[in-house]
Amino acid sequence: MTRPFLSIRAVRKAFGAFVAVHDVTIDVPKGEFLTFLGPSGSGKSTTLYAIAGFQDPTSGDVLLEDKSLLSVPSHKRNIGMVFQRYTLFPHLSVAENVAFPLRVRRRPDAEVKRKVADMLALVRLEKFADRYPGALSGGQQQRVALARALAYDPPILLMDEPLSALDKKLRQEIQAEIRRIHRETGVTVLYVTHDQEEALHLSDRIALFKEGRIEQIGTGEDLYLRPASEFVAGFIGNSNFLPAEHLETENGVALVRLADGSLVKGVKATQALGRGQKARLMVRPEAFRLTPMEGNASLAVEIVDTAFFGDRRRVVARTGSGDEIDVRPTSDTAEPGGTDAASGRQIFFDPTTAFLFPV
Amino acid sequence: MLLDYDRLGWLRAALAGFTALITAFLLLPVVFIVLLSFGSSRWLAFPPPGWTLKWYQELLADPAWVEAALTSAKIAAMAAILAVLIGLLASFSLVRGEFRGRQLLRGLLLTPMVLPVVVFAIAIYAFFLRIGLAGTTIGFVIAHTILALPFAIIPIATALEGFDKSIEDAAIVCGASPLQARLRITLPSIRIGIFSAAIFSFLASWDEVVVAIFMASPTLQTLPVKIWGSLRADLSPVVAAASSLLVGLTLCLMIVTALLRRRLSR
């Protein structure tokens, strides 16, 4: 068995009676971009702080190349970190901010100078070397913070929601920068965010946290296409959950009855379900079609509203049992029959892309 | 807003007049003293019959006055340094600390500001008499440090509250020890607060007269004590000159503070 680069082993953090992190275990290979995704209070930041050394875990261990980090104080862990808040040193210029970790390590001047120039080139802020943090935009400040965190070639880079204070357009720009920098430096990144799009955009793997535990860990595709639970399906991407009753399962393929009485066969069952057990059928909005294809299941709906978004339409439909569903067919498939508000329409979906979760 | 200045109408003129009156009431005595210190009348007649610098010459030629001014400056400087050092440590524990009685400690440290000075003066004088510190420079410095402490703690604690601790954490992750992070990052970041604390504690000691009167001995007098003593002995324009110098230095320090604050906060 090859030993993992970074190993988080059964880390648990309790604050009094409240357990923020329940025995989280993850192995991270060298060079991976791993994101801790989850709603606030799910334990993702606490886990990150345990690695940074700001919080001592109640139990468990964190190993970097087989050596425990927990007995090493924060300032000797040699870890890079970018914070949620702007943390540039206000009285130092951009260049001196980036130089700071090298200066406390007493590196020779020539090396410091060269490294600072390299790092500012990496984040494309060479021209801002002599500015002070107060004269930079939020996005620029976070890029300098990134340069500072990478200046001493740390084996791991921790990022705690670094883009949450920025507006949406800027966030996407800097996400692209972060991807490029990860590619160019090959540094192992642990990234915390509550934004699923950001996680999907950046990560090699995503660990989805819920109430202090990892609900599922895998690539973005794993989580999106093969969600392990209703929580994962609901958190990653948009989902419709239709009330259903499980009738029978054969070879992992289930037959269900929806609330309006229609039968859907060929659905994937994620867990063993009893006959007649209440369940919810998850269908992605983009899985719906307005024209049937071979093997599709159909659903009788009333179209309540429709809106055009260029590459997509967004249709709000209501099933016979009164459940509103979100339908996003691509524009071209939307044309036949129109999407004007109407009752008595049929919409279709491939049952193998739908998942059945117990209630 | 309940009271909008732009919509006050005639009340606006009344408000301006009232403000001017209060300003005059506060400033005029100072202005008169400064004017009288340049007047040629030995009896402080106003308006002065002529203008002269001789009271200043007399002041600077008298070693007792010069020594009093130097004593004042020395005591104020030492009290300011001590108050800033203690104020820094106290502020860290008051702002960052999580312990029982933190609010109580804050209240205790700020007491000298609200306690009647004469009560404090009598108490510390009685205590210093017993332990032999009355009339000594050390006694003076200790008493003035206590009085100056609130003026040091308030600006430093305020600056520290406004400083995001994540910045210090970032310095620590970067490899600085917690002490290094505080010395190289936190202190320079709150330097405006520290600087204000130094100026205000210097001034708190520089123009303090009540405790100084108790503490003074015939051989150890601060400038305010010397002024007070001279006023009782004979009313000479030299006192006006000394007072003007006192006011002048205070004013200079306030202006320097304002200028530096503006530059540092850019």
Interface residues (C-beta under 8 A of the other chain):
Chain A: A52 F54 S74 H75 K76 R77 N78 I79 G80 M81 F83 Q84 R85 Y86 T87 L88 F89 P90 H91 F100 P101 V104 R105 G134 A145 R148 A149 Y152
Chain B: D164 S166 I167 D169 A170 A171 I172 V173 C174 G175 A176 S177 P178 Q180 A181 R184 I185 P188 S189 R191 R266
